[in-house]
Amino acid sequence: MEPPVVKKRGRKPKPKDDKDQQQQSAGKMKEAKKIQQPSVDEKYTQWKSLVPVLYDWLANHNLVWPSLSCRWGPQLEQATYKNRQRLYLSEQTDGSVPNTLVIANCEVVKPRVAAAEHISQFNEEARSPFVKKYKTIIHPGEVNRIRELPQNSRIVATHTDSPDVLIWDVEAQPNRHAVLGATNSRPDLILTGHQDNAEFALAMCPTEPFVLSGGKDKSVVLWSIQDHMTASATDPAAAKSPGSGGSIIKKTGNGNDKAADSPSVGPRGIYQGHEDTVEDVTFCPSSAQEFCSVGDDSCLILWDARVGSSPAVKVEKAHNADLHCVDWNPHDDNLILTGSADNSVRMFDRRNLTSNGVGTPVYKFEGHKAAVLCVQWSPDKSSVFGSSAEDGLLNIWDYDKVGKKVERPTRAPSSPAGLFFQHAGHRDKVVDFHWNAYDPWTIVSVSDDCDTTGGGGTLQIWRMSDLIYRPEDEVLAELEKFKSHVIACASKP
């Protein structure tokens, strides 16, 4: 009998009784690391001292349990100094209490409102006053991925360690108390079609209510949830009123006991072409019929539902290792990003993906020291994207800066081409992050800190200083104005 296959990118928290052993081995690891390089704590202390200079705003929220996914939801209200917005995250427990999907309300401070000393005075061990739990859903199994439906802000999809995709109407779901023995919340809809667990690869279509998933069965599965949503679901007025009555997902059944079960939907298409687990999927931003997927077979595959269920283009060896993540540029349909266990991010142009089937990326971005777990294009500038990795860093890149020589003092270590900001506030692997579509340049990121802090996870919401990404001449003009203002103030008696 073969040994069970361990989940790659295994991010399971350790059971509580292993804590002592864990701490001992963590202690040994720390000792070993100290000899080689500055410790995580030293790097973190250095980063923390720079927070007032580098950031316009930063909120640090300590999580009791690790979270594998964090996503922005709809904006709820705008005020003078801050906006209120939904935030989705998960709690991945050790089994002593149930796993949950958490819907939180988040206060996002507007640009240039927070004082420098205010943003630097956070407590690592505490929860942030800016993040408040609004509702808890008891999830059947841990939440590996969360994705929100662009056509309706009430609907989110989740992946767990099962073949199904679960669909939730977060406004209609009752708020549950996560105590041991509590029964699971019931999904509003279940999407079936995978033959084996589908754990990470999940995407929602920007143009239609379509859902895409990939799994261990090496297949990519597409569903439409159009027919299962009531007419009010796509009516913005109806969608805006949170808590307005029941679910917008139609209940099927004829009143028998079966009606208590969640309705399920079979696939529109099943796409086969990968030779190993599919790790991530994404839609083309302008077409519900085109999408792509990446997997542990080192391949990037483009699909077109109009021409059948075989790959439209298959890029062998897109990287030299497993691919973990993929994202398609919302501003330019030709550009696709991939992130891999080979520590690099690669950018492909779909007009020229391969040479003899082997991937020919436009550019390789090499700045991480461990496997890249998540990549995402910025909604605010077409050439900017972020990448997060197991090295604890979230890098922000601009491919427009690649190849442009910048005059630097010779002793400064040169940073990788295109890298212009490094968020180093997490002390362990950054498993997920999400750009905010409503508040420009604002990011939520989450790390699994079990190994270094002996705790759960850390959620951070942050926005770099606009002096970092604005055009140089603008920034210099502003600093000049500031300088003359300071001089004028200083010369007053």
C-alpha positions in Angstrom: 0.0 0.0 0.0 1.4 3.4 -0.9 1.8 6.0 1.8 -0.8 8.8 1.7 0.3 11.7 -0.4 1.1 14.7 1.7 -0.6 17.9 0.5 2.0 20.1 -1.1 2.2 23.6 0.4 1.0 21.8 3.5 -0.1 24.6 5.8 -1.8 22.7 8.5 -1.4 24.0 12.1 0.2 21.5 14.4 -2.0 19.8 17.0 -1.7 21.5 20.4 0.2 18.7 22.2 3.0 18.9 19.7 3.7 22.5 20.8 6.6 21.6 23.2 8.3 19.5 20.6 7.6 22.2 18.0 9.1 24.9 20.3 12.2 22.8 20.9 12.8 22.2 17.2 11.9 25.8 16.4 14.5 26.8 19.0 17.1 24.6 17.3 16.2 26.0 13.9 16.5 29.5 15.3 20.0 28.8 16.6 21.0 27.4 13.3 19.6 30.4 11.4 21.3 32.8 13.7 24.7 31.6 12.6 23.8 32.0 8.9 21.8 35.3 8.7 20.0 38.0 10.8 17.2 36.3 12.7 13.6 36.8 11.7 13.2 39.0 14.8 16.1 41.2 13.9 14.8 41.8 10.4 11.3 42.4 11.8 12.6 45.0 14.3 14.4 46.8 11.5 11.3 46.7 9.3 9.2 48.0 12.2 11.5 51.0 12.8 10.9 52.0 9.1 7.1 51.7 9.1 6.4 55.5 9.6 8.6 56.3 6.6 7.5 53.5 4.2 3.8 53.4 4.9 0.8 55.7 4.6 -1.2 53.3 6.7 -0.8 50.0 8.4 -3.0 47.9 10.7 -1.8 44.7 12.3 -4.3 42.1 13.4 -3.2 39.1 15.4 -5.2 35.9 14.6 -5.8 33.1 17.1 -5.6 30.5 14.2 -3.8 30.6 10.9 -5.8 31.8 7.9 -5.1 30.5 4.4 -7.1 33.1 2.5 -8.0 36.8 2.9 -10.2 38.7 0.4 -11.8 42.1 0.3 -15.6 42.2 0.0 -17.9 45.1 -0.9 -17.5 48.6 0.4 -20.2 49.4 2.9 -19.9 53.1 3.5 -17.6 56.1 2.9 -16.9 58.7 5.6 -14.5 61.6 5.9 -11.5 59.9 7.3 -12.1 56.2 6.6 -14.3 53.8 4.6 -16.0 50.7 5.9 -15.6 47.5 4.0 -16.3 43.8 4.3 -13.3 41.5 4.6 -13.4 37.7 4.3 -10.9 35.4 6.0 -10.8 31.9 7.4 -9.7 30.3 10.7 -7.9 27.0 10.2 -8.0 25.2 13.6 -6.4 22.1 15.0 -9.8 20.5 15.5 -10.4 21.7 19.1 -13.0 24.1 17.7 -14.6 24.0 14.2 -13.0 25.6 11.1 -14.7 28.8 10.1 -15.3 31.3 7.4 -15.2 34.8 9.0 -16.9 37.8 7.6 -15.4 40.9 9.2 -16.0 44.6 8.9 -12.9 46.6 8.3 -12.2 50.4 8.7 -9.9 51.4 5.9 -8.2 54.7 6.8 -8.1 57.2 3.9 -4.7 58.3 2.4 -2.7 60.8 4.3 -5.0 60.6 7.4 -2.9 58.4 9.8 -0.1 60.1 11.8 3.3 58.4 11.5 3.5 57.7 15.2 0.0 56.2 15.2 0.8 53.6 12.5 4.0 52.5 14.1 2.5 52.0 17.5 0.8 48.6 16.9 1.1 45.7 19.2 2.0 42.4 17.5 0.1 40.3 20.1 -3.2 42.3 19.9 -6.1 42.4 17.6 -6.6 45.6 15.5 -9.4 48.0 16.4 -9.9 48.4 12.6 -11.0 44.8 12.1 -14.3 43.6 13.7 -15.9 40.2 13.3 -19.4 40.6 11.8 -20.4 37.0 11.1 -19.0 33.5 11.5 -19.9 30.6 9.3 -19.0 27.1 10.6 -17.3 25.6 7.6 -17.4 21.9 6.7 -13.6 21.4 6.8 -10.9 24.0 6.6 -11.1 26.9 4.2 -8.2 26.8 1.7 -9.5 29.5 -0.7 -12.1 32.2 -0.7 -13.3 34.0 -3.9 -16.1 36.6 -4.2 -18.5 36.9 -7.1 -18.0 40.2 -9.0 -21.6 40.2 -10.2 -23.0 40.0 -6.7 -21.2 41.0 -3.5 -23.2 38.7 -1.3 -21.9 35.5 -2.9 -18.6 33.8 -2.1 -17.1 30.5 -3.1 -14.8 28.4 -0.9 -12.5 25.4 -1.4 -11.9 22.8 1.3 -10.3 19.4 1.3 -13.0 17.8 -0.8 -14.0 17.6 -4.5 -16.8 20.2 -4.1 -16.9 23.9 -4.4 -19.1 25.5 -1.8 -21.2 28.6 -2.5 -22.3 30.9 0.3 -24.8 33.8 0.4 -23.0 35.6 3.3 -25.9 37.9 4.1 -28.5 35.1 4.3 -26.3 32.7 6.3 -27.0 32.7 10.0 -24.2 33.9 12.3 -22.9 30.8 14.2 -21.0 30.4 17.4 -17.9 28.2 16.7 -17.8 25.8 19.7 -16.8 22.2 19.7 -19.6 19.9 18.4 -21.5 22.7 16.7 -23.1 21.5 13.4 -21.7 22.8 10.1 -23.4 25.7 8.4 -25.1 24.6 5.2 -23.8 26.0 1.9 -26.4 27.7 -0.3 -25.2 25.7 -3.3 -22.7 22.9 -3.9 -20.8 22.6 -7.2 -20.0 19.0 -8.1 -17.8 17.5 -10.9 -14.3 16.9 -9.5 -13.4 13.2 -9.1 -10.8 14.0 -6.3 -10.1 16.7 -3.8 -9.9 20.3 -5.2 -8.1 22.3 -2.6 -6.6 25.5 -4.0 -7.5 26.4 -7.6 -10.6 28.6 -7.6 -11.7 31.6 -9.6 -14.8 33.7 -10.3 -15.4 35.2 -13.7 -15.3 39.0 -14.0 -18.0 39.1 -16.8 -20.6 36.4 -15.9 -21.5 34.3 -12.9 -19.2 31.5 -13.8 -17.0 29.5 -11.4 -13.7 27.7 -12.2 -11.9 25.2 -10.2 -8.9 22.8 -10.4 -7.9 19.8 -8.4 -6.0 16.6 -7.7 -8.0 14.8 -10.5 -5.7 16.9 -12.9 -8.8 18.5 -14.4 -10.2 22.1 -14.6 -14.0 22.3 -14.1 -16.3 25.2 -15.1 -19.8 25.9 -13.8 -22.5 28.5 -14.4 -24.5 29.6 -11.3 -26.6 31.9 -13.4 -29.7 29.7 -13.3 -29.5 29.2 -9.6 -29.6 32.8 -8.6 -32.9 34.7 -8.4 -33.6 37.7 -10.6 -32.8 40.0 -7.6 -29.2 38.6 -7.5 -28.1 40.6 -10.5 -30.2 43.7 -9.6 -27.8 46.1 -7.9 -30.6 47.6 -5.7 -31.5 44.2 -4.2 -27.9 43.3 -3.7 -27.1 46.5 -1.8 -29.5 45.8 1.1 -27.5 43.5 3.4 -29.7 41.1 5.4 -32.7 41.7 3.1 -34.6 38.5 3.7 -33.5 35.1 2.5 -30.9 33.8 0.2 -30.7 35.0 -3.3 -30.0 31.4 -4.3 -33.1 29.5 -5.3 -34.0 26.5 -3.2 -34.9 23.4 -5.2 -36.9 20.4 -4.0 -40.5 19.8 -3.5 -40.8 20.4 0.2 -39.7 16.8 1.2 -37.0 16.3 3.7 -34.5 16.4 0.8 -35.1 20.2 0.4 -33.2 20.7 3.6 -30.0 19.7 1.8 -28.0 22.2 -0.2 -28.9 22.2 -3.9 -26.1 21.1 -6.2 -25.0 22.0 -9.7 -23.1 19.9 -12.2 -20.4 21.3 -14.5 -20.7 23.1 -17.8 -17.4 21.7 -18.9 -14.5 19.5 -17.7 -11.1 20.3 -19.2 -8.3 17.8 -19.2 -4.7 18.3 -20.2 -2.7 18.6 -17.0 -0.6 15.6 -15.8 -0.6 16.5 -12.1 -2.6 18.5 -9.5 -4.0 21.8 -10.8 -2.9 24.4 -8.3 -4.5 27.6 -9.6 -6.9 28.9 -12.2 -8.0 32.3 -13.5 -10.3 33.7 -16.2 -9.4 36.0 -19.0 -10.6 39.4 -17.7 -12.6 40.1 -20.9 -14.1 36.7 -21.7 -16.0 34.0 -19.8 -15.0 31.4 -22.4 -11.2 31.8 -22.0 -9.3 30.8 -18.9 -5.9 29.4 -17.9 -4.5 27.0 -15.3 -1.2 26.0 -13.7 -0.2 22.9 -11.9 2.4 20.6 -10.3 3.4 19.4 -13.8 5.2 22.7 -14.4 2.7 23.6 -17.1 0.7 26.7 -17.9 -2.4 25.8 -20.0 -4.8 28.2 -21.8 -8.3 26.9 -22.5 -11.0 28.2 -24.8 -14.5 26.7 -24.0 -15.7 27.6 -27.5 -13.3 25.2 -29.2 -13.7 22.1 -26.9 -12.2 20.7 -23.7 -8.6 20.2 -24.8 -5.9 22.8 -24.2 -5.9 25.7 -26.6 -2.2 26.2 -25.8 -0.1 24.1 -23.5 3.2 25.6 -22.2 5.5 22.8 -21.0 8.1 23.8 -18.5 6.6 27.3 -17.8 8.9 27.1 -14.7 11.5 24.6 -13.5 9.2 23.3 -10.7 5.6 23.1 -9.5 3.5 26.2 -10.4 1.5 27.5 -7.4 -0.3 30.5 -8.8 -1.4 32.4 -11.9 -3.1 35.8 -12.6 -4.3 37.5 -15.8 -3.7 41.2 -16.3 -7.1 43.0 -16.0 -5.7 46.0 -18.0 -4.0 44.0 -20.8 -5.4 40.6 -21.9 -2.0 39.5 -23.3 -0.1 39.4 -20.0 -0.2 36.5 -17.6 1.8 36.0 -14.4 2.9 32.7 -12.9 4.5 32.0 -9.5 6.4 28.8 -8.7 8.2 26.6 -6.2 11.4 27.7 -8.1 11.1 31.0 -6.2 10.4 33.1 -9.3 7.6 34.9 -10.9 7.4 34.8 -14.7 5.4 37.0 -17.1 4.1 35.5 -20.3 2.6 37.2 -23.3 -0.1 35.0 -24.8 0.8 36.0 -28.3 4.2 34.3 -27.8 4.0 31.7 -25.1 6.2 29.0 -26.3 9.1 28.0 -28.4 8.6 24.3 -29.3 6.1 23.9 -26.4 8.6 25.1 -23.8 7.7 28.3 -22.0 9.4 31.5 -23.2 8.5 34.2 -20.6 8.8 37.8 -21.4 10.6 38.3 -18.1 11.6 36.4 -15.0 11.3 38.3 -11.7 13.7 36.8 -9.2 13.6 38.4 -5.8 12.1 35.7 -3.5 14.2 33.2 -1.6 11.5 30.5 -1.3 8.4 29.2 -3.1 6.0 31.9 -4.5 2.5 31.2 -3.2 0.4 34.1 -4.6 0.6 36.6 -7.5 -1.8 39.4 -8.3 -1.9 42.3 -10.7 -2.6 45.7 -9.2 -6.0 47.1 -10.1 -4.5 50.6 -9.9 -1.6 50.5 -12.4 -1.3 48.1 -15.4 2.4 47.3 -15.0 2.4 46.7 -11.3 1.8 43.4 -9.4 2.5 41.8 -6.1 3.9 38.4 -5.2 4.1 36.7 -1.8 6.1 33.7 -0.8 7.3 31.3 1.9 10.2 33.6 2.6 7.8 35.9 4.5 8.0 38.7 2.0 5.4 40.4 -0.2 7.1 42.0 -3.1 5.6 44.8 -5.3 7.0 44.9 -8.8 6.7 47.2 -11.8 7.6 45.7 -15.1 7.9 49.2 -16.6 11.0 49.7 -14.4 12.7 46.6 -15.8 15.8 47.5 -17.9 15.8 51.1 -16.8 19.1 52.1 -15.3 18.8 54.0 -12.1 21.9 55.9 -10.9 22.7 54.5 -7.5 25.5 55.0 -5.0 27.8 52.1 -5.6 27.7 50.7 -2.1 23.9 50.1 -2.1 23.1 46.5 -2.8 21.3 46.3 -6.1 17.7 45.0 -5.8 16.2 42.7 -8.5 15.0 44.4 -11.7 11.4 45.7 -11.4 11.2 45.3 -7.6 10.3 48.6 -6.0 8.7 47.8 -2.6 9.1 45.0 -0.1 6.6 44.4 2.6 8.5 42.7 5.4 5.9 42.9 8.2 5.1 39.1 8.2 7.4 36.8 10.1 6.5 33.7 8.3 5.1 32.5 5.0 2.7 35.0 3.4 0.0 32.6 2.2 -2.4 35.1 0.6 -2.9 38.7 -0.2 -5.5 40.8 -2.1 -5.4 44.3 -3.6 -8.3 46.5 -2.7 -10.4 47.6 -5.7 -12.1 50.4 -3.7 -9.1 51.9 -1.9 -6.2 52.4 -4.4 -2.8 50.8 -3.4 -4.3 49.2 -0.3 -3.5 45.5 0.4 -4.6 42.9 2.9 -2.1 40.1 3.5 -2.0 37.1 5.8 0.7 34.9 7.1 0.8 31.5 8.9 3.0 32.3 11.9 2.8 28.9 13.7 6.5 28.2 13.2 8.0 31.5 14.4 5.6 32.9 16.9 4.0 29.7 18.2 0.7 31.4 17.5 -1.8 31.5 14.7 -1.6 34.0 11.9 -1.1 37.7 11.3 -3.4 39.8 9.1 -2.1 43.1 7.9 -3.8 45.8 6.0 -1.4 48.4 4.6 -0.7 51.0 2.0 2.7 52.2 1.0 3.5 55.9 1.0 2.5 57.4 -2.3 6.0 59.1 -2.5 7.3 55.6 -3.4 5.2 55.1 -6.6 4.3 58.6 -7.9 6.3 60.2 -10.7 9.7 61.5 -9.5 9.2 65.1 -10.6 5.8 65.3 -8.7 7.4 63.9 -5.6 10.3 66.2 -5.7 8.0 69.2 -6.2 6.0 68.2 -3.2 9.0 67.7 -1.0 10.4 71.1 -2.1 7.1 72.7 -1.1 7.3 70.8 2.3 10.9 72.0 2.8 10.0 75.6 2.2 7.0 75.3 4.6 9.3 73.8 7.3 11.9 76.6 6.8 9.1 79.2 7.1 7.8 77.6 10.3 11.3 77.4 11.8 12.2 81.0 11.1 9.1 82.3 13.0 10.0 83.6 16.5 
